[in-house]
């Protein structure tokens, strides 16, 4: 009986040691033993944390970010910009994040009216020189708003240009955050503005001819033309989401600007196409919600 008891205790000890050894490998994990017989524990990749309170902002983009046709006809008005403007009516993203004094000292507007995606890398380079913690991007409407359907930017070119812009930024600022706004619904802007005689006269000066040309025409050809432009905008927005989604420090608005139902109160009294002060304020609200949210 004594020998049997010893054998039992010995067997239990061996099994216990084996179980502990297996459990230890399973819990700790790691690479197979190296030549010295020592395991190398794997290190988890560091988690990227989005800063909901960046301390400086640079804006790039087109006429919307410049406040075009908001204060005076055919003129920029950057003080009402949704991104960096100082207007108390708008309460830009910069003002909401930094306060009026902080926005004046630590926000910069590098957007240019008429910009297409091909122009964005140069704007990104100028923005990066300021070393901002956040860069806002809103561009793409002018790639669809061309003199003819054939002149619209091909989707592959649009993607390549946006990727180039992001690479340009990352070469200087690998940790800067980027907020990307979707392109507005151009079909809705046409449907809202086409009832205004003054707006239609301004459209004839060359504002988005592919969508706004022959504003009163509702024949099959006109409807096909507008639908084609609309699909191109949707394709561009898909590219914005794709390229931004490949960057850990980039947030796309999920189509929030595209889906926003701009009414006449949100459109410029000069062209019924660009945002009014009210419209700029709505864009600022969307941006603030996206930038300060815990998740995109």
N, C-alpha and C positions, 0 to 999 in steps of 0.2 A: 504493500500500500504506500509506503514511504517513497519508493522509486517511482510508482505511478504518479503520485502527487508532484514529484519533481519534474517528471516529463510534461505533465499538464502545464505547470508554471512556466517551464521553458518554452513550450509551444505558444502559449499566450503571449509571452514576451516577444517572441520572434514575429508573430502576427501583428502585434501592436506596433512594433518598430516598422514593419512593412507598410501598415496603413498610414502611420504618421508620415513616413517618407513619401508615399503617393499623394497624400493630402497636401503636403508642403509644396510639391511640384505643381499641383493643380491650382493652389491659391496664389503662389508667387508668380508662376509663369516664367517666361524668359526663353532665351535661345538655347540650343543644345550646348552641352559643355564644350569649352574650347580645348586646345591642346594641353593646357595645364590642368584640365579636369574641372574648371570652374565655370558655372553658368553665368551668362550675361543677361541681366534683367532688361526687358524692353522698356523704353521710355515713351509715354504717351505724348502725342503732339500737343503743343500748348494751345489752349482754347482762345480764339479771338473774341474779345469783348468789345461790343459797340459802345462808344461814349455818347450818351444822350445829351451831353452838355459841352459840345466843342467850343473852344475859346476864340476861334477865328474862322472866317468864312470867305471863300472866293467863289464868284458865280461865273459860269461860262454858258454860252448859248446864243439865242437869236433875239429878234425884236420884242418878244414877249418879256424877256428878262430885262430889256432896256426900257420898258414902259412905253413903247412906240404907240403913237396916236391916242395916248391917254390924256395928256394935258393940252396939246395943241395938234392941229392937223399935220400929218406927215412929219412929225418931230419925235425924237426920243425924249423920255422924261424919266431918267433913272431914279429920281427921288421917290417914285411910286412903285419901283420894282418889287415884286413879291419876294425876291431873294435878299436884296441888300438895301432897299430903299429906306428913307428916313421919314416918310409920310406917316403921321399918326392915324390917318384914315385907313391905311393899309396894314400897319404893324407887320412889317416884313419878317421873314424868318430870322434875319440877323437881329432885329430889334427884339423879337420874342425870346431869342436865346441869350443875347448879350446886353440888352437894355439899350436905350438911345445913345448914350455916350460910348458904350462898348462897340456898338455897331459902327459908329462914326470912325472909330480908331482902328477897328480890327475886321472890317469887311471891305471887299473890293469887287467891283463889277467889271468883268472882262468880256461880257457878251457884246456882240456886234449885230445890229439889224441887218437882215439879209443873209445871215450865216446859214450854211449847209453843213452837213456832217463832215465833209472834206476839210472844212475850215477849223474843226474842233481841235486837232492836235496842236496847232499854233496857239490857240487860246489856252489850252492846257499848259503849255510851256510857260506862258506869261503868268498864269495863275500859280503854278508851282513855284515860281520865283518869290512869291509872297510867303511861301511856306504855311499855308492855312491848314487848320486841323480838319476842315470840311470843305469839299468842293461840290457845288450844286450844278447840275446839268439839265438844261431843257433846250433841245434842238431836234430838228427833223422835219418840222412842218414845211420848211422851204425846199426840202428834197422832193416833196410831193407837189408843192405849189410852184409849178413850172409853167413855161410858156406853151408847152404842148405835152401830150402824154408820153411821147418818146423821149422827152428831155428829163423825165423823172429819174432820180438816182436809182440804179439797179440795187436790189436788196443785198446782193453779195458785196457790192462796193460800199454800201452803207455799213455793213458789218465790218469790213476791213478797216474803214476809216475810224469807226468807234473803237475797235481793238487797238488801233494805232494811237488814238488819243489816250486810252487807258495806259498803254505802255509808256507813253511820253510822261504821264503823271508819275507812274511808278518808278521810273528811272531816278527821279528826284525825291519823291515822297512816297516811299513804300508803305507807310503807315497812315497816310491821310485817308479820311473817310470820304465816300462819294455818295451823294443822293441824286438819283436819276428820276426825273419826272417824265411821265408818258406824254406822247404827242396828243393834243386835243382832238376831239371828234370833229373833223372838218365838215362832215355832212350836216351835223347839227348846227354849226355856225352858219352854213348856207341857209338852212331852213329857218333860222331865227332872223337873219338879216334881210332876206329877200323881200320882206314886206315893207321895208323902209326905203322910200325913193332916194333920199340923200345917200344912204349907204350904198345903194346900187350904182349911183353915179361915181362914188369914190372907187368902187370895185373896178370900174372901167379904166382906172388909171394903172391897173396892172396888179392888183392885190389878188394873189392866188388864182390865176386864170384857169387852171385845170379844174378847179372846183367851182369858182364863182363866175366864170365867163358865161354869157347868155343866161343870166340868173333866172329869167322868167321861163326859159325853155323847159318843158317837161315831156318832150317827145322821147321815144325809145333810145335814140342816139345820145341825148343829153343824160338820160338816166344811166345808161351804160358807162358813160364817161365818169360821172360822179361815183358810181359804184366801184369802178376801177381804182380811182384815187383813194377811196375809202379802204379798199382791200390793201393797197400799198401802205397806207398809214398803219393798218393793223399788222402788216408784216414788219414794218419798222419797229413797232412797239414790241413785237416778239423778239426782235434782235436786241433791243435795249434790255429786255428781261434776261435773255440768254447770256450776253456778254457781262452784264452786271452780276448775274448769278454766279459766274465763274470766279469772281473776285470776293474774297472773304470780307473785305472792308467796303463793300458797295451795297447800297439798298435801292432797289427799284420800287416805285410807288404802287406796283401791282395793278396798274391801269387806272388809278384813282382820278387822274386829271382827264384821261380819255373818257371815263364814265361820268364825269361831272356834267350835269345838265345846265350849261350856260344859258341864261335867259337874257332878255334885252337889258336888264339892270346890270348884268355882268359884262356887257359888251360896250366898246367905245362908241360914243355918240358921233364920232367922225367917220368910222368905217364899218361898224357893226360886225367886226371880225376880231380885232385885238381886244384884250381885256380892258374894261374900265377900272377905275379905282376899286370898285366893289369886286370886280372879277379878280384883280390882283390880290385883294385881301383874301378871297376864297382860295387862291393858289397858295398863299402864305399859310393859311390854316392847314391845308392838306400837307404841305411840306413839314410844318411843325409837328403834326401828328405822326408822320412817318419817321422823322428824325428822332423824336423823343420817345417813341414807343419801345417797349422792352423787346419786341420782336418785329421784324419787318412785315 
